[in-house]
Amino acid sequence: MTAALIGYARCSTVAQDLEANRQILLDLGVSTDQIYLDRGYSGTNRARPALDQAVAAVRPGDTLVVPKLDRLARSVPDARQIADSLAARRVRLQLGTMIYDPTDPMGKTFFNILATFAEFEVDLLRLRTREGMAVAKAKGKLKGRVPKLSPTRQAHLLKLHAAGEHTIAELAELFEVSRPTVYRALDRAAASAEPAA
């Protein structure tokens, strides 16, 4: 039985296009029917269906091909766990054009450096996002989620509920919101009506 190339890639948002990663895998010799793609999964999330399928598809002697290490994992522990699991099954790991050899001290060191940089990149992105949100909030540009019921619609909902002619389910349907949204509106109104202690 000949060794196979099994390809895997992921993108973290549904909006991102996997076509570039698919093309890289095809250019590296992976056949179309052996490519597994996860769309909308973060590299820090280990529960990735296509990755599980790709890992299940490889046999001893096969090679799991990934365009770049950050398409496989975004943390050092996750990258190590995946690489060690593949090595234990005698499956090679190819990152772009480089074959990772866990028995080679230089290869192991290089892999760990790549994994560290991938994790560092994620940490920087989180930090920049938090900083950006803090700046936007300070400028009054970050207001949070828009309420599903405007103050006018909420007042109307409260009036109809107080009349006692509609069930919660009917109010939810009438205002095109979920029942929990109706309950939250009623709870907020009740809390604001209570006298301060």
CNS distance restraints for C-alpha pairs under 8 A (distance, minus, plus):
assign (resid   3 and name CA) (resid  59 and name CA) 7.99 0.50 0.50
assign (resid   3 and name CA) (resid  61 and name CA) 5.49 0.50 0.50
assign (resid   3 and name CA) (resid  62 and name CA) 4.68 0.50 0.50
assign (resid   3 and name CA) (resid  63 and name CA) 7.45 0.50 0.50
assign (resid   4 and name CA) (resid  58 and name CA) 7.62 0.50 0.50
assign (resid   4 and name CA) (resid  61 and name CA) 7.73 0.50 0.50
assign (resid   4 and name CA) (resid  62 and name CA) 4.82 0.50 0.50
assign (resid   4 and name CA) (resid  63 and name CA) 6.34 0.50 0.50
assign (resid   5 and name CA) (resid  29 and name CA) 7.32 0.50 0.50
assign (resid   5 and name CA) (resid  30 and name CA) 5.43 0.50 0.50
assign (resid   5 and name CA) (resid  31 and name CA) 7.67 0.50 0.50
assign (resid   5 and name CA) (resid  34 and name CA) 7.25 0.50 0.50
assign (resid   5 and name CA) (resid  62 and name CA) 6.01 0.50 0.50
assign (resid   5 and name CA) (resid  63 and name CA) 4.98 0.50 0.50
assign (resid   5 and name CA) (resid  64 and name CA) 6.08 0.50 0.50
assign (resid   5 and name CA) (resid  65 and name CA) 6.53 0.50 0.50
assign (resid   6 and name CA) (resid  30 and name CA) 6.31 0.50 0.50
assign (resid   6 and name CA) (resid  34 and name CA) 5.18 0.50 0.50
assign (resid   6 and name CA) (resid  35 and name CA) 6.17 0.50 0.50
assign (resid   6 and name CA) (resid  36 and name CA) 7.87 0.50 0.50
assign (resid   6 and name CA) (resid  54 and name CA) 6.61 0.50 0.50
assign (resid   6 and name CA) (resid  57 and name CA) 7.43 0.50 0.50
assign (resid   6 and name CA) (resid  58 and name CA) 6.64 0.50 0.50
assign (resid   6 and name CA) (resid  62 and name CA) 7.43 0.50 0.50
assign (resid   6 and name CA) (resid  63 and name CA) 6.16 0.50 0.50
assign (resid   6 and name CA) (resid  64 and name CA) 4.89 0.50 0.50
assign (resid   6 and name CA) (resid  65 and name CA) 5.87 0.50 0.50
assign (resid   7 and name CA) (resid  25 and name CA) 6.14 0.50 0.50
assign (resid   7 and name CA) (resid  30 and name CA) 6.06 0.50 0.50
assign (resid   7 and name CA) (resid  34 and name CA) 6.06 0.50 0.50
assign (resid   7 and name CA) (resid  35 and name CA) 4.48 0.50 0.50
assign (resid   7 and name CA) (resid  36 and name CA) 6.02 0.50 0.50
assign (resid   7 and name CA) (resid  54 and name CA) 7.19 0.50 0.50
assign (resid   7 and name CA) (resid  64 and name CA) 5.81 0.50 0.50
assign (resid   7 and name CA) (resid  65 and name CA) 4.63 0.50 0.50
assign (resid   7 and name CA) (resid  66 and name CA) 5.95 0.50 0.50
assign (resid   8 and name CA) (resid  25 and name CA) 7.90 0.50 0.50
assign (resid   8 and name CA) (resid  35 and name CA) 5.80 0.50 0.50
assign (resid   8 and name CA) (resid  36 and name CA) 4.83 0.50 0.50
assign (resid   8 and name CA) (resid  37 and name CA) 5.79 0.50 0.50
assign (resid   8 and name CA) (resid  50 and name CA) 7.55 0.50 0.50
assign (resid   8 and name CA) (resid  51 and name CA) 6.60 0.50 0.50
assign (resid   8 and name CA) (resid  54 and name CA) 6.55 0.50 0.50
assign (resid   8 and name CA) (resid  64 and name CA) 7.21 0.50 0.50
assign (resid   8 and name CA) (resid  65 and name CA) 6.26 0.50 0.50
assign (resid   8 and name CA) (resid  66 and name CA) 5.29 0.50 0.50
assign (resid   8 and name CA) (resid  67 and name CA) 7.80 0.50 0.50
assign (resid   8 and name CA) (resid  71 and name CA) 7.99 0.50 0.50
assign (resid   8 and name CA) (resid  72 and name CA) 7.56 0.50 0.50
assign (resid   9 and name CA) (resid  18 and name CA) 7.65 0.50 0.50
assign (resid   9 and name CA) (resid  21 and name CA) 6.37 0.50 0.50
assign (resid   9 and name CA) (resid  22 and name CA) 7.43 0.50 0.50
assign (resid   9 and name CA) (resid  36 and name CA) 6.69 0.50 0.50
assign (resid   9 and name CA) (resid  37 and name CA) 5.12 0.50 0.50
assign (resid   9 and name CA) (resid  38 and name CA) 6.48 0.50 0.50
assign (resid   9 and name CA) (resid  51 and name CA) 7.99 0.50 0.50
assign (resid   9 and name CA) (resid  66 and name CA) 6.01 0.50 0.50
assign (resid   9 and name CA) (resid  67 and name CA) 6.82 0.50 0.50
assign (resid   9 and name CA) (resid  71 and name CA) 5.40 0.50 0.50
assign (resid   9 and name CA) (resid  72 and name CA) 6.66 0.50 0.50
assign (resid  10 and name CA) (resid  18 and name CA) 7.01 0.50 0.50
assign (resid  10 and name CA) (resid  37 and name CA) 5.46 0.50 0.50
assign (resid  10 and name CA) (resid  38 and name CA) 4.42 0.50 0.50
assign (resid  10 and name CA) (resid  39 and name CA) 5.63 0.50 0.50
assign (resid  10 and name CA) (resid  40 and name CA) 7.67 0.50 0.50
assign (resid  10 and name CA) (resid  41 and name CA) 6.92 0.50 0.50
assign (resid  10 and name CA) (resid  43 and name CA) 7.80 0.50 0.50
assign (resid  10 and name CA) (resid  71 and name CA) 5.50 0.50 0.50
assign (resid  10 and name CA) (resid  72 and name CA) 7.26 0.50 0.50
assign (resid  11 and name CA) (resid  16 and name CA) 6.24 0.50 0.50
assign (resid  11 and name CA) (resid  17 and name CA) 7.40 0.50 0.50
assign (resid  11 and name CA) (resid  18 and name CA) 6.51 0.50 0.50
assign (resid  11 and name CA) (resid  38 and name CA) 6.49 0.50 0.50
assign (resid  11 and name CA) (resid  39 and name CA) 5.18 0.50 0.50
assign (resid  11 and name CA) (resid  40 and name CA) 5.90 0.50 0.50
assign (resid  11 and name CA) (resid  41 and name CA) 6.35 0.50 0.50
assign (resid  11 and name CA) (resid  42 and name CA) 7.11 0.50 0.50
assign (resid  11 and name CA) (resid  71 and name CA) 7.08 0.50 0.50
assign (resid  12 and name CA) (resid  16 and name CA) 7.31 0.50 0.50
assign (resid  12 and name CA) (resid  39 and name CA) 6.40 0.50 0.50
assign (resid  12 and name CA) (resid  40 and name CA) 4.56 0.50 0.50
assign (resid  12 and name CA) (resid  41 and name CA) 4.61 0.50 0.50
assign (resid  12 and name CA) (resid  42 and name CA) 4.45 0.50 0.50
assign (resid  12 and name CA) (resid  43 and name CA) 6.87 0.50 0.50
assign (resid  13 and name CA) (resid  39 and name CA) 6.46 0.50 0.50
assign (resid  13 and name CA) (resid  40 and name CA) 4.03 0.50 0.50
assign (resid  13 and name CA) (resid  41 and name CA) 6.59 0.50 0.50
assign (resid  13 and name CA) (resid  42 and name CA) 7.55 0.50 0.50
assign (resid  14 and name CA) (resid  39 and name CA) 5.60 0.50 0.50
assign (resid  14 and name CA) (resid  40 and name CA) 4.44 0.50 0.50
assign (resid  15 and name CA) (resid  40 and name CA) 7.88 0.50 0.50
assign (resid  16 and name CA) (resid  39 and name CA) 7.84 0.50 0.50
assign (resid  18 and name CA) (resid  22 and name CA) 6.15 0.50 0.50
assign (resid  18 and name CA) (resid  37 and name CA) 7.56 0.50 0.50
assign (resid  18 and name CA) (resid  39 and name CA) 7.41 0.50 0.50
assign (resid  19 and name CA) (resid  23 and name CA) 6.10 0.50 0.50
assign (resid  20 and name CA) (resid  24 and name CA) 6.32 0.50 0.50
assign (resid  21 and name CA) (resid  25 and name CA) 6.31 0.50 0.50
assign (resid  21 and name CA) (resid  67 and name CA) 6.38 0.50 0.50
assign (resid  22 and name CA) (resid  26 and name CA) 6.26 0.50 0.50
assign (resid  22 and name CA) (resid  35 and name CA) 7.42 0.50 0.50
assign (resid  23 and name CA) (resid  27 and name CA) 6.08 0.50 0.50
assign (resid  24 and name CA) (resid  28 and name CA) 6.21 0.50 0.50
assign (resid  24 and name CA) (resid  67 and name CA) 6.31 0.50 0.50
assign (resid  24 and name CA) (resid  96 and name CA) 7.99 0.50 0.50
assign (resid  25 and name CA) (resid  29 and name CA) 6.59 0.50 0.50
assign (resid  25 and name CA) (resid  30 and name CA) 5.56 0.50 0.50
assign (resid  25 and name CA) (resid  35 and name CA) 7.59 0.50 0.50
assign (resid  25 and name CA) (resid  65 and name CA) 7.14 0.50 0.50
assign (resid  25 and name CA) (resid  66 and name CA) 7.17 0.50 0.50
assign (resid  25 and name CA) (resid  67 and name CA) 6.44 0.50 0.50
assign (resid  26 and name CA) (resid  30 and name CA) 4.96 0.50 0.50
assign (resid  26 and name CA) (resid  31 and name CA) 6.19 0.50 0.50
assign (resid  26 and name CA) (resid  32 and name CA) 6.91 0.50 0.50
assign (resid  28 and name CA) (resid  96 and name CA) 7.51 0.50 0.50
assign (resid  28 and name CA) (resid  97 and name CA) 7.26 0.50 0.50
assign (resid  30 and name CA) (resid  34 and name CA) 6.47 0.50 0.50
assign (resid  30 and name CA) (resid  35 and name CA) 6.97 0.50 0.50
assign (resid  30 and name CA) (resid  65 and name CA) 7.74 0.50 0.50
assign (resid  31 and name CA) (resid  35 and name CA) 6.92 0.50 0.50
assign (resid  35 and name CA) (resid  54 and name CA) 7.82 0.50 0.50
assign (resid  36 and name CA) (resid  50 and name CA) 5.28 0.50 0.50
assign (resid  36 and name CA) (resid  51 and name CA) 6.89 0.50 0.50
assign (resid  36 and name CA) (resid  53 and name CA) 7.27 0.50 0.50
assign (resid  36 and name CA) (resid  54 and name CA) 6.00 0.50 0.50
assign (resid  37 and name CA) (resid  50 and name CA) 5.58 0.50 0.50
assign (resid  37 and name CA) (resid  51 and name CA) 7.50 0.50 0.50
assign (resid  38 and name CA) (resid  48 and name CA) 6.68 0.50 0.50
assign (resid  38 and name CA) (resid  49 and name CA) 7.02 0.50 0.50
assign (resid  38 and name CA) (resid  50 and name CA) 5.39 0.50 0.50
assign (resid  38 and name CA) (resid  51 and name CA) 7.19 0.50 0.50
assign (resid  41 and name CA) (resid  45 and name CA) 6.68 0.50 0.50
assign (resid  41 and name CA) (resid  48 and name CA) 6.64 0.50 0.50
assign (resid  43 and name CA) (resid  70 and name CA) 7.12 0.50 0.50
assign (resid  43 and name CA) (resid  71 and name CA) 6.84 0.50 0.50
assign (resid  43 and name CA) (resid  72 and name CA) 6.63 0.50 0.50
assign (resid  43 and name CA) (resid  73 and name CA) 4.92 0.50 0.50
assign (resid  43 and name CA) (resid  74 and name CA) 4.91 0.50 0.50
assign (resid  43 and name CA) (resid  75 and name CA) 7.78 0.50 0.50
assign (resid  44 and name CA) (resid  73 and name CA) 6.54 0.50 0.50
assign (resid  44 and name CA) (resid  74 and name CA) 5.38 0.50 0.50
assign (resid  44 and name CA) (resid  75 and name CA) 6.45 0.50 0.50
assign (resid  44 and name CA) (resid  78 and name CA) 7.92 0.50 0.50
assign (resid  46 and name CA) (resid  78 and name CA) 7.54 0.50 0.50
assign (resid  47 and name CA) (resid  52 and name CA) 7.96 0.50 0.50
assign (resid  48 and name CA) (resid  52 and name CA) 6.34 0.50 0.50
assign (resid  49 and name CA) (resid  53 and name CA) 6.27 0.50 0.50
assign (resid  50 and name CA) (resid  54 and name CA) 6.07 0.50 0.50
assign (resid  51 and name CA) (resid  55 and name CA) 6.08 0.50 0.50
assign (resid  52 and name CA) (resid  56 and name CA) 6.08 0.50 0.50
assign (resid  53 and name CA) (resid  57 and name CA) 6.08 0.50 0.50
assign (resid  54 and name CA) (resid  58 and name CA) 6.56 0.50 0.50
assign (resid  54 and name CA) (resid  64 and name CA) 7.67 0.50 0.50
assign (resid  55 and name CA) (resid  64 and name CA) 7.68 0.50 0.50
assign (resid  55 and name CA) (resid  86 and name CA) 7.90 0.50 0.50
assign (resid  58 and name CA) (resid  62 and name CA) 5.75 0.50 0.50
assign (resid  58 and name CA) (resid  63 and name CA) 7.11 0.50 0.50
assign (resid  58 and name CA) (resid  64 and name CA) 6.98 0.50 0.50
assign (resid  58 and name CA) (resid  91 and name CA) 7.01 0.50 0.50
assign (resid  59 and name CA) (resid  89 and name CA) 7.52 0.50 0.50
assign (resid  59 and name CA) (resid  90 and name CA) 7.90 0.50 0.50
assign (resid  59 and name CA) (resid  91 and name CA) 6.63 0.50 0.50
assign (resid  60 and name CA) (resid  89 and name CA) 5.81 0.50 0.50
assign (resid  60 and name CA) (resid  90 and name CA) 4.86 0.50 0.50
assign (resid  60 and name CA) (resid  91 and name CA) 5.17 0.50 0.50
assign (resid  61 and name CA) (resid  90 and name CA) 5.94 0.50 0.50
assign (resid  61 and name CA) (resid  91 and name CA) 5.37 0.50 0.50
assign (resid  61 and name CA) (resid  92 and name CA) 6.95 0.50 0.50
assign (resid  62 and name CA) (resid  90 and name CA) 7.92 0.50 0.50
assign (resid  62 and name CA) (resid  91 and name CA) 5.31 0.50 0.50
assign (resid  62 and name CA) (resid  92 and name CA) 6.32 0.50 0.50
assign (resid  63 and name CA) (resid  91 and name CA) 5.62 0.50 0.50
assign (resid  63 and name CA) (resid  92 and name CA) 4.48 0.50 0.50
assign (resid  63 and name CA) (resid  93 and name CA) 5.58 0.50 0.50
assign (resid  63 and name CA) (resid  94 and name CA) 6.62 0.50 0.50
assign (resid  64 and name CA) (resid  91 and name CA) 7.12 0.50 0.50
assign (resid  64 and name CA) (resid  92 and name CA) 6.20 0.50 0.50
assign (resid  64 and name CA) (resid  93 and name CA) 4.97 0.50 0.50
assign (resid  64 and name CA) (resid  94 and name CA) 6.04 0.50 0.50
assign (resid  65 and name CA) (resid  93 and name CA) 6.13 0.50 0.50
assign (resid  65 and name CA) (resid  94 and name CA) 4.65 0.50 0.50
assign (resid  65 and name CA) (resid  95 and name CA) 6.16 0.50 0.50
assign (resid  65 and name CA) (resid  96 and name CA) 7.14 0.50 0.50
assign (resid  66 and name CA) (resid  71 and name CA) 6.80 0.50 0.50
assign (resid  66 and name CA) (resid  72 and name CA) 6.73 0.50 0.50
assign (resid  66 and name CA) (resid  93 and name CA) 7.78 0.50 0.50
assign (resid  66 and name CA) (resid  94 and name CA) 6.13 0.50 0.50
assign (resid  66 and name CA) (resid  95 and name CA) 5.10 0.50 0.50
assign (resid  66 and name CA) (resid  96 and name CA) 6.12 0.50 0.50
assign (resid  67 and name CA) (resid  71 and name CA) 6.82 0.50 0.50
assign (resid  67 and name CA) (resid  95 and name CA) 5.71 0.50 0.50
assign (resid  67 and name CA) (resid  96 and name CA) 4.55 0.50 0.50
assign (resid  68 and name CA) (resid  72 and name CA) 7.20 0.50 0.50
assign (resid  68 and name CA) (resid  95 and name CA) 5.23 0.50 0.50
assign (resid  68 and name CA) (resid  96 and name CA) 5.65 0.50 0.50
assign (resid  69 and name CA) (resid  73 and name CA) 6.31 0.50 0.50
assign (resid  69 and name CA) (resid  74 and name CA) 7.91 0.50 0.50
assign (resid  69 and name CA) (resid  79 and name CA) 7.97 0.50 0.50
assign (resid  69 and name CA) (resid  95 and name CA) 6.03 0.50 0.50
assign (resid  69 and name CA) (resid 114 and name CA) 7.01 0.50 0.50
assign (resid  69 and name CA) (resid 115 and name CA) 6.94 0.50 0.50
assign (resid  69 and name CA) (resid 118 and name CA) 7.44 0.50 0.50
assign (resid  70 and name CA) (resid  74 and name CA) 5.42 0.50 0.50
assign (resid  70 and name CA) (resid 115 and name CA) 7.53 0.50 0.50
assign (resid  70 and name CA) (resid 118 and name CA) 5.57 0.50 0.50
assign (resid  72 and name CA) (resid  79 and name CA) 7.26 0.50 0.50
assign (resid  73 and name CA) (resid  78 and name CA) 6.05 0.50 0.50
assign (resid  73 and name CA) (resid  79 and name CA) 5.28 0.50 0.50
assign (resid  73 and name CA) (resid 115 and name CA) 7.63 0.50 0.50
assign (resid  73 and name CA) (resid 118 and name CA) 7.70 0.50 0.50
assign (resid  74 and name CA) (resid  78 and name CA) 7.34 0.50 0.50
assign (resid  74 and name CA) (resid  79 and name CA) 7.28 0.50 0.50
assign (resid  74 and name CA) (resid 115 and name CA) 6.98 0.50 0.50
assign (resid  74 and name CA) (resid 118 and name CA) 5.25 0.50 0.50
assign (resid  74 and name CA) (resid 119 and name CA) 4.96 0.50 0.50
assign (resid  74 and name CA) (resid 122 and name CA) 6.76 0.50 0.50
assign (resid  75 and name CA) (resid  79 and name CA) 6.17 0.50 0.50
assign (resid  75 and name CA) (resid 115 and name CA) 6.32 0.50 0.50
assign (resid  75 and name CA) (resid 116 and name CA) 7.04 0.50 0.50
assign (resid  75 and name CA) (resid 118 and name CA) 6.64 0.50 0.50
assign (resid  75 and name CA) (resid 119 and name CA) 4.58 0.50 0.50
assign (resid  76 and name CA) (resid  80 and name CA) 6.05 0.50 0.50
assign (resid  76 and name CA) (resid 112 and name CA) 7.02 0.50 0.50
assign (resid  76 and name CA) (resid 115 and name CA) 4.99 0.50 0.50
assign (resid  76 and name CA) (resid 116 and name CA) 5.70 0.50 0.50
assign (resid  76 and name CA) (resid 118 and name CA) 7.93 0.50 0.50
assign (resid  76 and name CA) (resid 119 and name CA) 6.44 0.50 0.50
assign (resid  77 and name CA) (resid  81 and name CA) 6.04 0.50 0.50
assign (resid  78 and name CA) (resid  82 and name CA) 6.18 0.50 0.50
assign (resid  79 and name CA) (resid  83 and name CA) 6.08 0.50 0.50
assign (resid  79 and name CA) (resid 115 and name CA) 6.40 0.50 0.50
assign (resid  80 and name CA) (resid  84 and name CA) 5.88 0.50 0.50
assign (resid  80 and name CA) (resid 112 and name CA) 7.79 0.50 0.50
assign (resid  81 and name CA) (resid  85 and name CA) 6.00 0.50 0.50
assign (resid  82 and name CA) (resid  86 and name CA) 6.23 0.50 0.50
assign (resid  83 and name CA) (resid  87 and name CA) 6.11 0.50 0.50
assign (resid  83 and name CA) (resid  93 and name CA) 7.09 0.50 0.50
assign (resid  83 and name CA) (resid 102 and name CA) 7.96 0.50 0.50
assign (resid  84 and name CA) (resid  88 and name CA) 6.06 0.50 0.50
assign (resid  84 and name CA) (resid 102 and name CA) 7.87 0.50 0.50
assign (resid  85 and name CA) (resid  89 and name CA) 6.54 0.50 0.50
assign (resid  86 and name CA) (resid  90 and name CA) 6.30 0.50 0.50
assign (resid  86 and name CA) (resid  91 and name CA) 4.98 0.50 0.50
assign (resid  86 and name CA) (resid  92 and name CA) 6.75 0.50 0.50
assign (resid  86 and name CA) (resid  93 and name CA) 7.32 0.50 0.50
assign (resid  87 and name CA) (resid  91 and name CA) 5.47 0.50 0.50
assign (resid  87 and name CA) (resid  92 and name CA) 6.55 0.50 0.50
assign (resid  87 and name CA) (resid 102 and name CA) 6.99 0.50 0.50
assign (resid  92 and name CA) (resid  99 and name CA) 7.09 0.50 0.50
assign (resid  92 and name CA) (resid 100 and name CA) 6.91 0.50 0.50
assign (resid  92 and name CA) (resid 101 and name CA) 7.40 0.50 0.50
assign (resid  93 and name CA) (resid  99 and name CA) 5.90 0.50 0.50
assign (resid  93 and name CA) (resid 100 and name CA) 5.40 0.50 0.50
assign (resid  93 and name CA) (resid 101 and name CA) 7.70 0.50 0.50
assign (resid  94 and name CA) (resid  98 and name CA) 5.56 0.50 0.50
assign (resid  94 and name CA) (resid  99 and name CA) 4.27 0.50 0.50
assign (resid  94 and name CA) (resid 100 and name CA) 5.83 0.50 0.50
assign (resid  95 and name CA) (resid  99 and name CA) 6.27 0.50 0.50
assign (resid  95 and name CA) (resid 100 and name CA) 7.09 0.50 0.50
assign (resid 100 and name CA) (resid 107 and name CA) 6.09 0.50 0.50
assign (resid 100 and name CA) (resid 108 and name CA) 7.52 0.50 0.50
assign (resid 100 and name CA) (resid 111 and name CA) 7.22 0.50 0.50
assign (resid 101 and name CA) (resid 107 and name CA) 5.67 0.50 0.50
assign (resid 101 and name CA) (resid 108 and name CA) 6.88 0.50 0.50
assign (resid 102 and name CA) (resid 107 and name CA) 6.49 0.50 0.50
assign (resid 102 and name CA) (resid 108 and name CA) 5.40 0.50 0.50
assign (resid 103 and name CA) (resid 107 and name CA) 7.72 0.50 0.50
assign (resid 103 and name CA) (resid 108 and name CA) 7.30 0.50 0.50
assign (resid 104 and name CA) (resid 108 and name CA) 6.07 0.50 0.50
assign (resid 105 and name CA) (resid 109 and name CA) 6.12 0.50 0.50
assign (resid 106 and name CA) (resid 110 and name CA) 6.09 0.50 0.50
assign (resid 107 and name CA) (resid 111 and name CA) 6.07 0.50 0.50
assign (resid 108 and name CA) (resid 112 and name CA) 6.24 0.50 0.50
assign (resid 109 and name CA) (resid 113 and name CA) 6.21 0.50 0.50
assign (resid 110 and name CA) (resid 114 and name CA) 6.21 0.50 0.50
assign (resid 111 and name CA) (resid 115 and name CA) 6.17 0.50 0.50
assign (resid 112 and name CA) (resid 116 and name CA) 6.03 0.50 0.50
assign (resid 113 and name CA) (resid 117 and name CA) 6.24 0.50 0.50
assign (resid 114 and name CA) (resid 118 and name CA) 6.20 0.50 0.50
assign (resid 115 and name CA) (resid 119 and name CA) 6.23 0.50 0.50
assign (resid 116 and name CA) (resid 120 and name CA) 6.03 0.50 0.50
assign (resid 117 and name CA) (resid 121 and name CA) 6.03 0.50 0.50
assign (resid 118 and name CA) (resid 122 and name CA) 6.53 0.50 0.50
assign (resid 119 and name CA) (resid 123 and name CA) 6.30 0.50 0.50
assign (resid 120 and name CA) (resid 124 and name CA) 6.14 0.50 0.50
assign (resid 121 and name CA) (resid 125 and name CA) 6.18 0.50 0.50
assign (resid 122 and name CA) (resid 126 and name CA) 6.26 0.50 0.50
assign (resid 123 and name CA) (resid 127 and name CA) 6.18 0.50 0.50
assign (resid 124 and name CA) (resid 128 and name CA) 6.08 0.50 0.50
assign (resid 125 and name CA) (resid 129 and name CA) 6.07 0.50 0.50
assign (resid 126 and name CA) (resid 130 and name CA) 6.19 0.50 0.50
assign (resid 127 and name CA) (resid 131 and name CA) 6.14 0.50 0.50
assign (resid 128 and name CA) (resid 132 and name CA) 5.95 0.50 0.50
assign (resid 129 and name CA) (resid 133 and name CA) 6.11 0.50 0.50
assign (resid 130 and name CA) (resid 134 and name CA) 6.14 0.50 0.50
assign (resid 131 and name CA) (resid 135 and name CA) 6.24 0.50 0.50
assign (resid 132 and name CA) (resid 136 and name CA) 6.13 0.50 0.50
assign (resid 133 and name CA) (resid 137 and name CA) 5.96 0.50 0.50
assign (resid 133 and name CA) (resid 142 and name CA) 6.97 0.50 0.50
assign (resid 134 and name CA) (resid 138 and name CA) 6.11 0.50 0.50
assign (resid 135 and name CA) (resid 139 and name CA) 6.29 0.50 0.50
assign (resid 136 and name CA) (resid 140 and name CA) 6.19 0.50 0.50
assign (resid 136 and name CA) (resid 141 and name CA) 4.99 0.50 0.50
assign (resid 136 and name CA) (resid 142 and name CA) 5.29 0.50 0.50
assign (resid 137 and name CA) (resid 141 and name CA) 5.62 0.50 0.50
assign (resid 137 and name CA) (resid 142 and name CA) 4.57 0.50 0.50
assign (resid 137 and name CA) (resid 143 and name CA) 6.99 0.50 0.50
assign (resid 148 and name CA) (resid 177 and name CA) 7.23 0.50 0.50
assign (resid 148 and name CA) (resid 181 and name CA) 7.78 0.50 0.50
assign (resid 149 and name CA) (resid 153 and name CA) 5.67 0.50 0.50
assign (resid 149 and name CA) (resid 154 and name CA) 5.53 0.50 0.50
assign (resid 150 and name CA) (resid 154 and name CA) 5.98 0.50 0.50
assign (resid 151 and name CA) (resid 155 and name CA) 6.10 0.50 0.50
assign (resid 152 and name CA) (resid 156 and name CA) 6.29 0.50 0.50
assign (resid 153 and name CA) (resid 157 and name CA) 6.11 0.50 0.50
assign (resid 153 and name CA) (resid 175 and name CA) 7.86 0.50 0.50
assign (resid 154 and name CA) (resid 158 and name CA) 6.18 0.50 0.50
assign (resid 154 and name CA) (resid 185 and name CA) 6.90 0.50 0.50
assign (resid 155 and name CA) (resid 159 and name CA) 6.19 0.50 0.50
assign (resid 156 and name CA) (resid 160 and name CA) 6.27 0.50 0.50
assign (resid 157 and name CA) (resid 161 and name CA) 6.12 0.50 0.50
assign (resid 157 and name CA) (resid 171 and name CA) 7.06 0.50 0.50
assign (resid 157 and name CA) (resid 175 and name CA) 7.76 0.50 0.50
assign (resid 158 and name CA) (resid 162 and name CA) 6.02 0.50 0.50
assign (resid 158 and name CA) (resid 185 and name CA) 7.93 0.50 0.50
assign (resid 158 and name CA) (resid 186 and name CA) 6.90 0.50 0.50
assign (resid 158 and name CA) (resid 189 and name CA) 7.93 0.50 0.50
assign (resid 159 and name CA) (resid 163 and name CA) 6.34 0.50 0.50
assign (resid 160 and name CA) (resid 164 and name CA) 6.77 0.50 0.50
assign (resid 160 and name CA) (resid 165 and name CA) 7.01 0.50 0.50
assign (resid 160 and name CA) (resid 166 and name CA) 6.96 0.50 0.50
assign (resid 161 and name CA) (resid 165 and name CA) 7.00 0.50 0.50
assign (resid 161 and name CA) (resid 166 and name CA) 6.37 0.50 0.50
assign (resid 161 and name CA) (resid 167 and name CA) 7.76 0.50 0.50
assign (resid 161 and name CA) (resid 168 and name CA) 8.00 0.50 0.50
assign (resid 161 and name CA) (resid 171 and name CA) 7.77 0.50 0.50
assign (resid 166 and name CA) (resid 170 and name CA) 5.81 0.50 0.50
assign (resid 166 and name CA) (resid 171 and name CA) 6.29 0.50 0.50
assign (resid 167 and name CA) (resid 171 and name CA) 6.27 0.50 0.50
assign (resid 168 and name CA) (resid 172 and name CA) 6.12 0.50 0.50
assign (resid 168 and name CA) (resid 179 and name CA) 6.37 0.50 0.50
assign (resid 168 and name CA) (resid 182 and name CA) 6.91 0.50 0.50
assign (resid 168 and name CA) (resid 183 and name CA) 7.82 0.50 0.50
assign (resid 169 and name CA) (resid 173 and name CA) 6.23 0.50 0.50
assign (resid 169 and name CA) (resid 179 and name CA) 6.13 0.50 0.50
assign (resid 170 and name CA) (resid 174 and name CA) 5.99 0.50 0.50
assign (resid 171 and name CA) (resid 175 and name CA) 6.07 0.50 0.50
assign (resid 171 and name CA) (resid 179 and name CA) 7.96 0.50 0.50
assign (resid 171 and name CA) (resid 182 and name CA) 7.28 0.50 0.50
assign (resid 172 and name CA) (resid 176 and name CA) 5.68 0.50 0.50
assign (resid 172 and name CA) (resid 177 and name CA) 4.97 0.50 0.50
assign (resid 172 and name CA) (resid 178 and name CA) 5.43 0.50 0.50
assign (resid 172 and name CA) (resid 179 and name CA) 5.34 0.50 0.50
assign (resid 172 and name CA) (resid 181 and name CA) 7.78 0.50 0.50
assign (resid 172 and name CA) (resid 182 and name CA) 6.24 0.50 0.50
assign (resid 173 and name CA) (resid 177 and name CA) 6.49 0.50 0.50
assign (resid 173 and name CA) (resid 178 and name CA) 7.65 0.50 0.50
assign (resid 177 and name CA) (resid 181 and name CA) 6.29 0.50 0.50
assign (resid 177 and name CA) (resid 182 and name CA) 7.26 0.50 0.50
assign (resid 178 and name CA) (resid 182 and name CA) 6.69 0.50 0.50
assign (resid 179 and name CA) (resid 183 and name CA) 6.28 0.50 0.50
assign (resid 180 and name CA) (resid 184 and name CA) 6.08 0.50 0.50
assign (resid 181 and name CA) (resid 185 and name CA) 6.22 0.50 0.50
assign (resid 182 and name CA) (resid 186 and name CA) 6.28 0.50 0.50
assign (resid 183 and name CA) (resid 187 and name CA) 6.05 0.50 0.50
assign (resid 184 and name CA) (resid 188 and name CA) 6.05 0.50 0.50
assign (resid 185 and name CA) (resid 189 and name CA) 6.21 0.50 0.50
assign (resid 186 and name CA) (resid 190 and name CA) 6.11 0.50 0.50
assign (resid 187 and name CA) (resid 191 and name CA) 6.06 0.50 0.50
assign (resid 188 and name CA) (resid 192 and name CA) 6.15 0.50 0.50
assign (resid 189 and name CA) (resid 193 and name CA) 6.15 0.50 0.50
assign (resid 190 and name CA) (resid 194 and name CA) 6.41 0.50 0.50
